[in-house]
């Protein structure tokens, strides 16, 4: 797989050595047990896979190269490059300005743009309408396009099933940049509707089976269906794709459920006529990171710490997996670990930061599970490890561990 030139400030010598060692020992990525960093009184269990993925590294490399190649020019990002506050802040410190927020609201009017301005398309991609708007101004949309190839894979899958007259069901968060982009492209080829979770899939199934009055659909799924969607005919043939960062088990569960609904209504003999075989469209990093957390959770531990941007979808799903097993703290960086007693962490259910005291049990050895989202720099994970280990008298320091993995 291609390697990228990512700024050194995002790198971690320790974690790079660990990842290299694990890759050498497990080339087929079959071993999802965590890596133990045994400092004596505190033991850190690092997930087998975490941190920057292919799409994120590609986007970061293009973005910083764009800045270097265009001195004196105005450079804009369509919206957040990735869902990591440090990376976005670093780009802004280099003079890059955001045109929109993460919900697509304009921060700077497109009318202010000129043909010689530079606009970077973020890793989530964008809609054909925005691409057309930029092209009309004279700004080339392909030159600085960082759209993740795994997102483009979903778009291609959507277009393929649309050509076979299937309605596209998108499992995703309706307001997420990637889902908005996928929805807009799907809707250009076929009827499309977004379902955010299994509960919405269950409600959609009631319309498929005729258990709910058709006109109710338009209020219940307001803002989540394509223009001209006809509930009576557009749910007779369907295929399921997804936002690439959703929980794999959730997407598979929704697809399996809707397939059974179609079998119930039309019979198993004609299922291919009514349900497209789309298979899983999650990206490899989402799959690997979620599988690694599942493997990590088999280790007996006292708590878990998940590091990443608070608006990162893939990170929130890692938190969700951990929360089901043990106390879990979702933080954006090491500064949220205020002391050995207090931690400021994010509750993605209520969208608020919470101050929790006595989060570290008074015991030795203390076992902590750590992972991070696909847009989180390894340097931040190492900083979190440094902050936690700094509270203890260690029997082994970080330099000793680095030598062991080198």
Buried (B, 14 or more C-beta within 10 A) or exposed (E): EEEBEBEEEBBBBBBBBBBEBBEEEEEEBEEBBBBEBBBBBBBBBBBBBBBBBBBBBBBBBBBBEBBEEBEEEBBBBBBBBBBBBBBBEBBEEEEBEBBBEBEBEEEEEBEEBEEEBBBBBBBBBBBEEBBEBBEEBEBEBEEBBBBBEBBBBBBEBBBBBBEEEBBBBBBBBBEBBBBBBBBBBBBBBBBBBBBBBBEBBBBBBBBBEEEBEEEEBEEBBEEBBBEEBEBEEBBBBBBBBBBBBBBBEBBBBBBEBBBBBBBEBBEEEEBEEBBBEBEBBBBBBBBBBBBBBBBBBEBEBBBBBBBBBBBBBBBBBBBBBBBEBBBBBBBBBBEBBBEBEBBBBBBBEEEEBEEEEEBBEEEEBBBBBBBBBBBBBBBBBBBBBBBBBEBBEBEEEBEEBBEEBE
